Amino acid sequence: MTASADVAPGAAVDEDRVQEFLERVIADSGAAVAGLCTSLGDRLGLYRAMAGAGPLTSVQLAARTGLVERYVREWLTAQVAGEYVSYAPGTDTYLLPDEHAAVLADPDLPTYAAGFSTVLQAIYATEDVLVEAFRTGEGVGWEDHGNALFAGTAQFFRPGYAAALVPEWLTALDGVVEKLERGARVADVGCGYGYSTTLMAQAFPRSRFEGFDFHRPSIEAARGIAAERGLDDRVSFQVATAQDFPGEDFDLITFFDCLHDTGDPGGALHHAEQALADGGTCMVVEPNASANAQENVNPVGRALTASSVAICLPSALAQHGPQALGNHAGEEVLRQLADEAGLHHWRLAAQSLVNRVYAVGR
């Protein structure tokens, strides 16, 4: 074993630094356990019941949600410890601040982030499978995870897409909005539950949208969501991979946070190049993480790279393709793959806290 640069063999350990790091690991462990409480609060409607309600006792919150008071009280105590909820001992009441409600209670707000906690159910449940994958090099397919992964992923990305996709990202693509307003043909590759597809379809009623994903349960969910929103006249969904989705002459082909999950991202881009209409555009949306590990030393980078360990890289390896990128391969790798696929024009069009958006074309 090679000694680190900071601790030479036989050197005295800095006990203060040990204690500092111990406290950090304990804090991280507490946050990991608290994620379950966040998921429970989201799934059971506790945050929604507290939003805008003012101070509530545990009895009142239990009555509002139809839950058992003793469990609700225990949950509230944990929320106070994490400073998600405030407590007034004089009245024995609990308050969800409006600013916290904007993040935890309303899935339609762009700041909603509780959906990611649902993903935790799936990734913790597959820990044993991941242990074996580390030893064998085999993948863990998207479909090998529980339903919480599919629903949670859709929940997590939906608010950001709703806030930025139409007003910011599409407008950053040269001439694309004008085509969509006139009537264009769009392929949404790796569409999952189809939130990205339906958002575009709602904004541009003259265009036609086709969503593709290799995961049949997600396609079925997408069809149901589109039907609920009355978009069947301009939206369709099919089971297909990024390398073989049907159709041609698409004016716009989108990849929302999925290109890095494929086992053959170069093949996916090559297929997209073949399916584009003359003058068509690809929009590649990827996580805002860097190929430089040091640049990911921040909360977003930490969440994204950890997700890549548990979800993205194993999913790509399970497809037995030529390349498994992980979600932080970096812009240069993606640009090179696009260039090799015949997509020589590459531009960073927009970015957010979580995503980078690339405009790509011939």
C-alpha angles and dihedrals in degrees: 000000000000117000117238121250090249101048118045121197110282094009118140114258116238100242093197091057090047090053092046092052092044090056090050093052090048089051091049091049090051090051090050092054091042088057087071089055090050090052091049091050090051097044095043095047094241095134092046091051091052096044110110092350098110122218114352134183119228088252092055093047091049090052092049092052101033091237133133111275096220092058092043091053091051091049091050091053090055091048091053091050090054092045092239089119129030125224130212108201094192092065098021089234135140128216132198104206115230090241090056092045088058088062101036111027113044120056090191094063118092090230095058110124107158091099092079090065088066089062089062091071091062101042096047090049091057097049093110091051090049091051089057092044091056088055099044104030091233120138133246108226124225088242091054091071125080126266090261089074094057095044094040094050090051090048093049098050098037098079093050092048091047091052100044114015101083103024098040117012101043092042089055090062112088111252096342099115091052090053092048091050091052094044125279139179115244133188117199105198119202089011098166109186089358099242091137091048095050093045090058092043092053091051097045111038094173093061129078123228131201120191122202131189134156091223109087097197090055091049090051090050090049091053090053093049092049091050092050089054094048095243100127091112093066107018131069133170130207137178107248140129127247089252098052111026110145128244140059142218094049113171091204131022117186133197111191112195092317112090092087090051093063123095091225110033091163090054090049091053091046090052090048091052089053092048097049122105119233106287091013125148136220118211111203114191114191135171115276095244129123135234085225105084093208092058089060093062094116134084096267093045090049093051093046098047092046089051089053091057093052103033121003105048095040090049092053093046090051089063091061093222129150096265137032109191107178116215097285103053089127136231097282094058092048092046091052092050090051092049091051088051092056096262099121100164112080128168136166099235103175143343141197136187090280106023145048118205121208128194108213131181146145 
